[in-house]
Structure formats: structure tokens, C-alpha cells
Amino acid sequence: MPAKLGALAGLVLVAAMLAAPVQAQVRNSGASPIALNAVLTDSITLTLSGNAVNFNLVAGSASNPGSTSITATTTWVLKPSVGSLKLYAFFTSSTSALSDGAGNNIPSTDFQISANAGAFNALTNTVPFGGANAGLQISSTPVLGNTRTGTHSDVMDFNINLTPLPNLPAGVYTGTLTIQAQAI
């Protein structure tokens, strides 16, 4: 009978163990940090709708329009310290914006740009880029709290005024106009 009693006691013990709530011990590791660094660099991107404008010049004429308009689209991501974004057009020299290569030149004072359907203006200013008295500010966009990122487009039309050059000889005149944006 002691064997039966021992078996019965064993069954009771097993039943008690199954019925009793299990008390597991919780163990945690030490905390391990991960340093995060995210960088959004400031940037300015300028794209032009085209890269060539042709002119059919008429001797002594004030109206020698370019063959096409060019749209300059400026896109930016800037820091809070920036106050404005400016777009400039310029030549490297005020005396020879366009040249025939034989010493005959069209100066920047006779090359004109109309920005966003405004009046035509000659490139006679000294701007941060290019030659002295060979540039023009096309636009200035305020950069405020809600415009730290953005896009702005400027449409430029072109004209060459040959009134000041009545004796300009026939020829092919070439030059390079540069467009550049600056955040300040």
C-alpha cells in the first residue's frame, strides 16, 4: 500500500504543480544606445529650358529680338541664416559680350534682357559674378521661414540694340551669357 500511497502522492504533487501559477523570473540586459545623425545639406540647383538663342541682326536697329525665351528654374534647400536668393545674368567682359573674332564687338551695354515680361535692361551692372559692368540681376526671392525650400522660375527674353553701333560690319557674332543663382 505504501507504493500506492507514494504513487498517489506523486500524482497529487504533479497536479498541484500544474494548477499553481508559474512564477518566472524576468531578466533584462543593460540598455545600449544608438547615435543617429541625419544631414540635409543646403543646395541650389539651376536649370535652363534651353542653351542657345539666335539673333538676325539689322544694322542700326534698336530691335533685334532673340529667337526664343529661356526659362531659368531655381530650386533650393537653404539654412535659416539665408535671407534671399538672387539670379544673375552676366558676361565675362563688358566690352566684348559678342565678338566676330576679328576685333569687332557688341558690348554688354547693347545686350538686353527682359525678365518675366518686364522692360528690357542692358547688362551694365557689376554683379557677384563675371566682368565689371557686365551683369544684370534677374530676380530676387525672399527666403523666409516657409520658403527655406522652394522653386522659382524666371522667363528671360533677349534683344540686341544696334543703335549705338551704326558702323558694325556684317559678320557672325558669338558670345556666352552665363546665368547663376546666389543665396545670401
HELIX and SHEET records of a PDB file:
HELIX    1   1 PRO A    2  ALA A   19  1                                  18    
HELIX    2   2 SER A  108  ASP A  110  5                                   3    
HELIX    3   3 GLY A  145  THR A  147  5                                   3    
SHEET    1   A 5 SER A  43  LEU A  48  0                                        
SHEET    2   A 5 ILE A  70  VAL A  77 -1                                        
SHEET    3   A 5 THR A 149  ILE A 160 -1                                        
SHEET    4   A 5 PHE A 111  ALA A 115 -1                                        
SHEET    5   A 5 PHE A 120  ALA A 122 -1                                        
SHEET    1   B 3 GLY A 135  PRO A 142  0                                        
SHEET    2   B 3 SER A  84  PHE A  90 -1                                        
SHEET    3   B 3 THR A 178  ALA A 183 -1                                        
SHEET    1   C 2 LEU A  98  SER A  99  0                                        
SHEET    2   C 2 ASN A 105  ILE A 106 -1                                        
END                                                                             
